[in-house]
Amino acid sequence: MPLIEIEREEVVEEKEREPVRVTGLPFFPHFLLREVVVMCLIAGSLILLASVYPAGLLSPADPFTTPAPIYPEWYFLYVFGFLKFWTYDIGPIPAKIIGVTLPMVVWYGLLILVPFIDRNPSSDIRRRRIAVALGVIALLGVLYFTYYGIVHGE
């Protein structure tokens, strides 16, 4: 009951309040001008560095030769590493199909299932042991297969 009485007293005691006035500088033009100046300084320094230290030109491209080894983009390099790692056929499924689909299914399946596996409502990382363990295991797997793909890429 005391909580209800306090709420009643607050409702009764409400008076018309004056609007809060914000003191300080307006965003336009003061803060926007500062951001534009910083953007121009960064762009100018980048142009200056590109002018002083230009990128060297290599030999002209030859469309009839293939460079060896060919690597995929960095975000698919762990799939490439697992493809090189997995060399066993499972029944009628060839090793190349397994090597491409298995890491993607495991990685994205783990990302989808983490909220259902770890139902801890806490946001403190020290209390989320299951989620942290799954994340560390997945990260170590991705790093290992990325390294494996680089070393055994040929």
Secondary structure, 3 states (H helix, E strand, C coil): CHHHHHHHHHHHHCCCCCCCCCCCCCHHHHHHHHHHHHHHHHHHHHHHHHHHCCCCCCCCCCCCCCCCCCCCCHHHHHHHHHHHHCCCCECCECHHHHHHHHHHHHHHHHHHHHHHHCCCCCCCHHHCHHHHHHHHHHHHHHHHHHHHHHHCCC
